[in-house]
Amino acid sequence: MDSLNAVLTLVFAGLVAVATIVIARATNRYVKLNASLVEETRLLRKAQTDPRISVYLRPQELTSVIVDLVVRNDSQAQARNLTFQIEPDIYYFQNQKLSDVDFLQRIPSLQPAESRILPMWTGYWKSIDDSENRIPDTVTIRVTYQDVIGNEKTDNFPLPLRSYSHGENWTGDTALDKIAESLKRLEGTAKKCLEHLQRQQD
């Protein structure tokens, strides 16, 4: 009888130990799962409250010589107090600096999916510091902005100007001269055709 009790006690103790291990493992898995859910919830909330700004060049569909400079809020959260630093600064149109563009100085607020767009003619791009006015290979725009509770973030966006340029810095006069010259040629050709038709009629 004593031996039977001893065996039952041993079996019971073994079952208790196994149950304890199972419960401990289940509790550990629950804790990890709960922690994972909490982290996912935190990341989701962060994604919904953290603004994400992008700055890029986008060629227009109708012409290859006009490129849009786009500043866009790609997130689901509002971005506030956007400020910009441009290195190196360039002329984007005649003697107008890129840093002088209104929305590249400060944007008080940029809503989700909202953009600011500046169309630029690539032929007018030229360096400010280079005496030969060559186009820089890359211009980097640094954007500093805040979320709705004031947390600050800074991102750098290198813009590959060289890959969008045509290797030629046109000035407004040169471009207009080329257009005017073409029109004069067309006008001359039309006059010759008209004179030839008039002679045939005579």
C-alpha positions in Angstrom: 0.0 0.0 0.0 2.8 2.4 0.9 4.5 1.6 -2.3 1.3 2.4 -4.2 0.9 5.7 -2.4 4.5 6.5 -3.2 4.0 5.7 -6.9 0.8 7.8 -7.0 2.5 10.6 -5.3 5.4 10.4 -7.7 3.0 10.4 -10.7 1.0 13.3 -9.3 4.2 15.3 -8.7 5.3 14.5 -12.3 1.9 15.7 -13.7 2.1 18.8 -11.6 5.6 19.5 -12.9 4.6 18.9 -16.5 1.5 21.1 -16.1 3.7 23.8 -14.6 6.1 23.7 -17.5 3.2 23.8 -20.0 1.6 26.7 -18.2 5.0 28.5 -18.0 5.6 28.0 -21.7 2.1 29.1 -22.6 2.4 32.1 -20.4 5.8 33.0 -22.0 4.3 32.7 -25.5 1.3 34.8 -24.4 3.7 37.5 -23.1 5.7 37.5 -26.3 2.6 37.6 -28.5 1.2 40.4 -26.4 4.4 42.3 -26.6 4.5 41.8 -30.4 0.9 43.1 -30.6 1.8 46.1 -28.5 4.8 46.8 -30.7 2.8 46.4 -33.9 0.1 48.7 -32.5 2.8 51.2 -31.6 4.4 51.1 -35.0 0.9 51.4 -36.7 0.1 54.4 -34.5 3.5 55.9 -35.2 3.0 55.4 -39.0 -0.3 57.2 -38.7 1.1 60.1 -36.7 4.6 60.4 -38.3 4.7 62.5 -41.4 7.0 61.4 -44.2 8.2 64.0 -46.7 9.7 63.3 -50.1 11.4 65.6 -52.6 12.1 64.5 -56.2 12.2 65.5 -59.8 9.5 64.4 -62.1 9.6 64.9 -65.9 6.5 66.2 -67.5 4.7 64.0 -70.0 4.3 66.5 -72.8 8.0 67.7 -73.0 11.4 66.4 -71.9 12.8 69.9 -71.2 10.4 70.8 -68.4 10.9 68.9 -65.1 8.7 69.3 -62.0 10.3 69.7 -58.6 7.9 68.0 -56.2 7.7 68.3 -52.4 5.1 65.8 -51.2 3.8 64.4 -47.9 3.6 60.7 -48.5 2.2 59.8 -45.1 -1.2 59.8 -43.4 -0.1 62.5 -40.9 0.2 66.3 -41.1 3.7 67.7 -41.4 4.4 71.1 -39.9 7.0 73.9 -40.1 8.9 72.6 -43.1 12.1 74.4 -43.8 14.6 73.7 -46.6 18.4 74.0 -47.2 19.7 73.7 -50.7 23.3 72.7 -51.4 24.6 73.9 -53.8 22.0 76.5 -54.7 21.4 77.1 -58.4 19.6 79.4 -60.8 16.5 77.6 -61.9 15.3 80.4 -64.3 17.5 83.2 -65.5 18.8 84.9 -62.3 16.2 83.4 -60.0 17.7 81.2 -57.3 16.0 77.9 -56.2 16.3 79.0 -52.6 14.2 82.0 -53.4 11.1 80.0 -54.3 8.4 80.7 -51.7 7.6 77.1 -50.7 11.3 76.2 -50.5 11.8 78.7 -47.7 9.1 77.5 -45.4 5.8 75.6 -45.6 3.7 76.0 -42.4 1.7 72.9 -43.0 1.6 70.0 -45.5 -1.4 67.7 -45.3 -1.4 64.0 -46.1 -0.9 63.4 -49.9 -0.5 67.2 -50.4 2.2 68.4 -52.8 4.0 71.6 -53.8 5.2 71.6 -57.4 7.6 73.9 -59.3 7.9 73.4 -63.0 11.5 74.1 -64.2 12.9 74.4 -67.7 16.2 72.4 -67.6 17.8 74.7 -70.1 17.9 77.5 -67.5 19.7 75.5 -64.8 23.1 76.9 -64.0 25.4 77.1 -61.1 25.7 80.2 -58.9 29.3 79.7 -57.7 30.8 78.3 -60.9 32.1 81.1 -63.2 31.3 78.9 -66.2 27.7 78.4 -65.0 28.0 74.6 -65.4 25.1 72.5 -64.0 26.0 70.7 -60.8 25.7 66.9 -61.1 23.5 66.8 -57.9 21.7 69.3 -55.8 20.8 68.1 -52.3 17.7 69.5 -50.6 17.6 69.0 -46.8 14.1 69.2 -45.3 13.5 69.7 -41.6 9.9 69.3 -40.4 7.8 68.4 -37.3 4.9 66.1 -36.5 1.7 67.3 -34.8 3.3 67.1 -31.3 6.5 68.9 -32.2 8.9 66.0 -32.8 11.5 67.1 -35.4 12.9 65.1 -38.3 15.4 65.9 -41.0 15.8 64.1 -44.4 18.2 64.7 -47.2 17.1 64.3 -50.9 19.8 64.3 -53.6 18.4 65.5 -56.9 20.4 64.2 -60.0 20.2 67.3 -62.2 22.7 66.0 -64.7 20.6 63.1 -65.6 17.7 65.4 -66.5 19.7 68.1 -68.2 20.6 68.1 -71.9 24.2 69.3 -71.3 23.4 72.8 -72.6 22.7 75.9 -70.6 20.4 77.9 -72.7 19.6 81.5 -71.9 16.2 83.0 -72.7 17.6 85.1 -75.5 19.4 82.2 -77.2 16.2 80.1 -77.1 14.1 82.9 -78.4 16.7 83.6 -81.1 16.5 80.0 -82.3 12.7 80.2 -82.4 12.8 83.5 -84.3 15.3 82.2 -86.7 13.1 79.1 -87.5 10.1 81.4 -88.0 12.0 83.6 -90.4 13.1 80.6 -92.4 9.5 79.4 -92.6 8.3 82.9 -93.6 11.0 83.0 -96.3 10.0 79.6 -97.7 6.3 80.6 -97.7 7.1 83.8 -99.6 9.1 81.9 -102.2 6.3 79.4 -102.7 3.7 82.2 -103.0 5.9 84.1 -105.6 6.4 80.9 -107.6 2.6 80.3 -107.6 1.9 83.9 -108.7 4.4 83.6 -111.6 2.8 80.4 -112.8 -0.6 82.1 -112.8 0.7 85.1 -114.8 
